[in-house]
């Protein structure tokens, strides 16, 4: 790319063409569906997750939505008191509004929470650096409630990154293209809040079974795996046959949330609807306003 003349690319009609391409691809993934099947956790094959030490084997017990809501509420209270910021390697895969399961997307994530000023009044801030798939590798996204007029700032990688993209409405068509939720929904705090909201909607539902498995390993972290199963469809939006929540009980942080839809027939596997995993979470790191500034010299914004 170094041999290309940047001024030629940005001049005249060429700029208009490049800008349109940039906007269409601004925050979407490649648009290709995924042929890779993601399966629900099979606890019968514990050898893939655990050592041979029987003391560390998973232990599953019956639970209830009341207990799940209590766990999630305690997690949110703990984050309110002490979670000011964090970084993580975030991996997501989800069905878009057209029903197509997209590719698995991996990105480095920086977040400042609303709790960093000792209450819930601070603006949430997010920085994303895309790592995979190859079609979006190098893309950068900044969004902050209290900066840049609340707009989404996108920088593409490669040739497309030579031209600036106008700030986007985070809830607008271009920003939401290929996405299940707006960027304001990202993060472990919102994940806990949605878990509480969904659990409260189903309180008292006799068609739901809940189990909790202790000593479930995710990234070598001894965690709790919560599985919520429905006996029959609810008919509600975002209905699922199975939801899985992995939580680190020591830090009271959700590490993963996955939900599966309803299979076409009883002998088929439930299809993945959404999957969000936070790897290598580092809490209360030293993030500043510069981490959410496109002028950060470590970033590639033009």
C-alpha positions, -999 to +999 in steps of 0.1 A: +000+000+000+030+024+005+034+028-033-001+043-036-006+081-038-029+090-009-039+123-025-050+105-057-072+081-036-088+110-018-093+133-048-125+140-068-149+112-076-126+086-061-132+100-027-170+096-031-166+060-041-143+052-013-165+070+012-195+050+002-176+017+005-164+027+039-198+036+051-214+004+039-186-016+056-181+007+086-190-015+115-201-047+099-183-080+096-178-097+062-215-105+059-208-142+052-228-167+071-210-192+093-210-229+085-193-238+117-216-255+142-214-243+178-227-269+202-241-265+237-218-275+265-216-313+270-209-319+306-207-356+301-174-351+284-157-334+313-122-345+302-121-317+277-125-291+304-110-306+335-080-325+349-080-361+360-083-349+396-117-361+407-118-332+432-118-308+402-145-325+382-177-305+376-204-308+401-240-301+389-270-294+410-305-282+405-311-245+409-338-219+402-342-186+384-345-169+418-309-181+426-297-170+392-312-135+396-296-133+431-262-143+417-265-117+389-277-090+413-248-096+437-225-094+407-239-060+396-236-047+431-200-057+433-193-041+399-211-009+410-188-006+440-154-015+424-154-019+386-141+013+371-126+000+339-114-032+322-098-047+292-105-081+276-102-101+244-138-102+234-152-129+211-187-127+197-209-146+173-246-139+167-275-142+144-283-109+127-317-094+121-321-114+089-315-147+107-280-154+094-254-166+118-223-144+112-187-153+115-170-154+149-155-120+155-126-114+179-115-080+191-094-063+219-117-044+241-112-014+264-141-001+286-146+026+312-178+019+331-204+044+344-192+036+380-157+051+377-167+084+395-180+065+426-216+065+413-234+057+381-232+091+364-201+087+343-204+082+306-197+047+293-167+045+269-156+017+246-127+011+223-125-019+200-096-032+179-106-060+156-084-091+155-104-115+134-117-125+109-092-114+083-118-093+065-121-069+094-086-073+110-072-039+121-106-021+122-109+003+152-141+016+167-146+043+195-178+051+212-184+072+243-215+086+258-198+117+269-173+123+241-175+130+203-212+139+206-220+103+214-211+093+178-194+061+166-159+068+153-147+041+129-114+035+113-110+008+086-078-011+081-057-012+049-066+008+018-100+019+031-083+033+062-068+061+042-100+081+041-118+093+072-153+080+079-179+105+091-191+100+126-220+076+127-252+074+147-246+043+170-282+033+166-285+042+129-288+019+099-251+019+089-239+013+125-264-015+130-259-032+097-251-069+104-254-063+142-278-078+167-274-050+193-260-015+193-225-009+207-241+006+239-251-029+248-216-042+248-198-051+281-200-074+311-221-049+331-248-048+305-246-085+302-255-089+339-283-064+337-298-083+307-296-115+326-315-100+355-341-086+332-346-118+313-347-139+345-374-117+361-396-121+330-396-159+335-400-161+373-426-187+382-425-203+347-429-241+353-414-249+318-379-238+329-352-259+345-320-244+359-288-262+369-255-248+382-222-267+376-193-258+399-156-261+389-163-256+352-130-244+336-129-216+311-094-202+303-081-222+333-105-202+355-126-223+379-161-209+372-198-217+376-217-228+346-254-219+348-277-236+323-313-224+318-334-248+297-369-243+284-393-273+279-412-255+252-411-222+232-423-191+251-433-171+220-414-141+233-387-121+215-352-136+218-368-169+229-342-197+235-342-234+242-310-232+263-290-203+278-256-208+293-239-183+316-203-188+329-194-167+359-162-163+378-175-165+414-142-152+429-145-119+410-182-120+404-177-114+367-196-130+338-171-146+314-195-160+288-231-159+277-246-181+250-281-188+239-294-215+215-327-214+196-351-242+189-340-271+165-362-278+135-367-314+149-362-332+181-332-352+168-313-320+157-289-298+177-302-265+189-288-236+167-266-209+182-283-175+185-257-155+203-224-160+220-203-135+239-170-145+257-147-122+276-112-137+278-082-124+299-102-098+317-080-072+335-100-050+359-094-014+370-066-008+345-052+027+340-074+039+312-077+076+304-096+098+280-067+093+255-078+056+252-110+068+236-095+095+215-089+089+177-058+111+181-042+085+203-007+079+186-011+041+192-042+041+170-045+042+132-071+069+127-063+092+098 
